[in-house]
Amino acid sequence: MPTSGHSSSEEELEPFLPSQRRSSQKHGDASGVNPLRQHLPLLALGYVSFIFLKLHPGMFNTILSQIVEGILCRQYHGDVTDPTSDPRCKDESVQGELSLLLSMVATFQLIPGVLFSIPYGLAADVYGRKPILILATVGCVLYGSANLAICWFPDIFPLRLLWAVPMVFIVGGGPLIAVSMVYAMASDVVPESHRSSIFVILSTGLVVGTLVSGPINYYLIPTGEWRAISISLGFQVLGLFTTFLIPETLTIKDQQRDADSRRSRTSLTSKIRSRSQQLMTKSFRSMRDIFWGDTTVSLFVLSLLFIDVGEDIASIITKQYAAKRFVNFCLNPALRSLLLAMTHNAGAGAVLSAVEVLNALSAVVAGPVMAGAFRLGMLWGGKWLGLHWFVGMLILLPGAIIVVFMRFGDVDRKAGITGDEDET
């Protein structure tokens, strides 16, 4: 009896509701699942897809530049047998036409991404991320195949027809849309508290693809240019197969489930119109909060606009300059990771999309400028061969000034406030 009375009194003294510490521990155990472990197949496939998305152009553009240079050299000098060793292939006429040709190609590649990013984003919101990702990767395969066809028959197709090849990116929108879809898939399954770190980890796949493309080209090009470029296209086909393995991540929100029956009865036009209005409203509100509400983030996005402009175009010019002066150059992509950290997960996707669109628009202007500077430097000769570097320095200088004089104290304070709110 004493024992039972004592136990009953203890039960009466126990709190009716569990303690805050105990409930928080249970909540932490339930919600503290590592997203890397929970969604490892999706993230791993997205990472591999990023590698292929960067490995293919890293290999393909280098080999294509060499093939186009050989075709131009034979057109300007008919008795050329080995374009790689013939010094006439490095003269001003061949290199000037090559720089103009490839720079304009790189410029035209950016236009489909700017024009079709919003339509394909709406389609991804309606039909899912995976179909758009597959379409974008198919467009990349078609782009490589069309380039190969033009270069294989130079007597039938003029080389400047390469400028029209980016039109195939109407199918899927190009690699920019593919990268955006992988980020969107990761955003669908990863909690906001881990989103920035996951985005940074995924972005390293692009760096890995760039780093691996150089050594692979080094070993493949001696075996034959056409064999090497075919293998590079094969890597993109493998990337296409990878996209079929990535699971769909688009889910319907709880508040939208009651409207499913009505939405299924509406037409496709009204569905897209409704989604478009919602997306535009959210996009404008997000852009307003980002650019007008946070001066630091706005300045940082502006610095990226200057620093990243013409990245692909500059790489093309660099390859030609290396053929003349045997130098190389590498850019550090760390600023994007810092930008993701500055946004604190709240607007990371919107900021990255804004950066990509701004870079594409600015590169459309920077492409002809860089090509013209390179041709002018080759015309003047001597030390003026580096004229395009001076032009690039003028473009990079405003971005460097913004980064150097930017203050990050407010960013750290906001990060602490955000962390406290997440804990609460």
Secondary structure, DSSP 8 states (H G I E B T S, - for coil): -HHHHHHHHHHHHS-SS--HHHHHHHHHHHH---HHHHTHHHHHHHHHHHHHHHHHHHHHHHHHHHHHHHHHHHHHSTT-S-TTT-GGGGSHHHHHHHHHHHHHHHHHHHHHHHHHHHHHHHHHHHH-HHHHHHHHHHHHHHHHHHHHHHHH-TTTS-GGGGGGGGGGGGTT--HHHHHHHHHHHHHHHS-HHHHHHHHHHHHHHHHHHHHHHHHHHHHHGGG-HHHHHHHHHHHHHHHHHHHHHS-------GGGGGGHHHHHHS-HHHHHHHHHHHHHHHHHHHHHHHHHH-HHHHHHHHHHHHHHTTHHHHHHHHHHHHHHH-------THHHHHHHHHHTTTSHHHHHHHHHHHHHHHHHHHHHHHHHHHHHHHHH-GGGGGHHHHHHHHHHHHHHHHHHH---HHHHHHHHHHHHHHH-
